[in-house]
Amino acid sequence: MTSAPRTWTVGETVTAAIMNTEIRDQFNSMFDAWSSWTPTWTAATTNPAVGNGSMTGRHMKWGRTCMVNLELTMGSTTTYGAGVWSFSLPFPAAASVGSRVGIAHALGGSNRVAGNLVVSPSATTFTCFFPASTSVSFLNNNGASNPFVWAASHQLRCSFTYETAT
């Protein structure tokens, strides 16, 4: 992430170092590698645990815009908790009006279920929504048995963009 653009003053001498900082470095930040972050997985009643599964998070931040990818792969010792699942954000969300919606996919056995996720204003977490079962189309909060009963090797994949607070 780069700094805010410089405020120029009348009569200032522009040097190569200033131009590199103000132009080259700002543009280079748009081509930086994505950064890793360790998401926290919680639930409304009892928290789940990754166990021998894996959960990875990556993000790219430009100014106050943050793009996020999260992938959770269940293991044989993963526990699923109780209640609605939430995942931490890499940065707190802005207090802007309206929620931000992204894409979530649940992959379990032969089931491939598309869903949405929501980042609410001022949030520090996001929540996924899937059809209440694989045979209906209305959305319900993601949890231990939605959109199916989760098991080892099942995956949850999330991708979204949101506005950060800073």
Summary of the structure (lengths in Angstrom):
residues: 166
radius of gyration: 19.8
end to end distance: 11.4
largest distance: 69.1
contacts: 473
relative contact order: 0.20
helix: 8%
strand: 44%
